[in-house]
C-alpha cells in the first residue's frame, strides 16, 4: 500500500492517490531437480546414508559415505 501526493494537478490544488498496489511481474523459474544418490550404489538419504558432492574434473559427482574417494 502506498500514497502519492501530486501538487497542482489540473484545476485542483493537489491530488492524493491512496491505497495503490504496484504489481510486479513474477519471473518464471525453470529448474530441474534430481534425487541426491550415490553414482556407484544409487543409495540416497532415504536409505540412511549421507551423500556428499565432490568435483571431479569439471563435473560435480555425488558419493555416499562408503564410496567417497580420497
Legacy VTK file of the C-alpha trace (Angstrom):
# vtk DataFile Version 3.0
C-alpha trace
ASCII
DATASET POLYDATA
POINTS 70 float
0.000 0.000 0.000
1.293 3.463 -0.786
0.272 7.076 -1.215
1.286 9.578 -3.886
0.664 13.330 -3.484
0.689 15.303 -6.744
0.742 19.095 -6.134
-1.215 21.344 -8.515
-2.995 18.768 -10.664
-5.214 20.450 -13.250
-7.646 22.823 -11.506
-7.193 21.198 -8.111
-4.511 22.427 -5.746
-3.369 18.886 -5.056
-4.312 15.281 -5.787
-3.802 12.353 -3.425
-3.681 8.782 -4.725
-4.147 6.317 -1.896
-4.087 2.533 -1.480
-2.148 1.850 -4.654
-0.854 -1.611 -5.327
2.023 -1.870 -7.765
2.024 -5.235 -9.484
5.434 -6.751 -10.026
5.715 -9.339 -12.752
6.936 -12.645 -11.401
9.879 -14.117 -13.211
9.230 -17.739 -14.176
11.863 -20.044 -12.757
12.845 -23.036 -14.841
14.534 -25.751 -12.853
15.150 -29.436 -12.942
15.681 -31.498 -9.816
17.061 -34.912 -9.196
17.226 -37.031 -6.086
20.693 -36.963 -4.486
22.018 -40.515 -4.820
25.459 -42.079 -4.984
26.654 -42.605 -8.554
28.100 -46.009 -7.635
25.444 -47.760 -5.496
22.422 -45.475 -6.105
21.730 -45.160 -2.352
20.422 -41.865 -1.036
19.248 -40.102 2.097
16.092 -42.203 2.333
18.344 -45.287 2.636
20.036 -43.837 5.725
23.380 -42.901 4.155
24.896 -39.451 3.827
25.548 -38.114 0.338
28.471 -35.787 -0.405
29.224 -33.836 -3.583
32.765 -33.905 -4.976
34.061 -32.058 -8.018
35.927 -34.395 -10.357
37.354 -32.512 -13.293
34.641 -30.121 -14.442
31.714 -32.249 -13.195
30.037 -32.480 -9.811
29.575 -36.077 -8.648
27.605 -37.406 -5.670
29.049 -40.142 -3.453
27.676 -41.926 -0.396
29.679 -42.221 2.811
31.001 -45.642 1.733
32.198 -44.761 -1.792
33.635 -41.243 -1.387
37.099 -41.021 -2.991
40.036 -39.663 -1.015
LINES 1 71
70 0 1 2 3 4 5 6 7 8 9 10 11 12 13 14 15 16 17 18 19 20 21 22 23 24 25 26 27 28 29 30 31 32 33 34 35 36 37 38 39 40 41 42 43 44 45 46 47 48 49 50 51 52 53 54 55 56 57 58 59 60 61 62 63 64 65 66 67 68 69
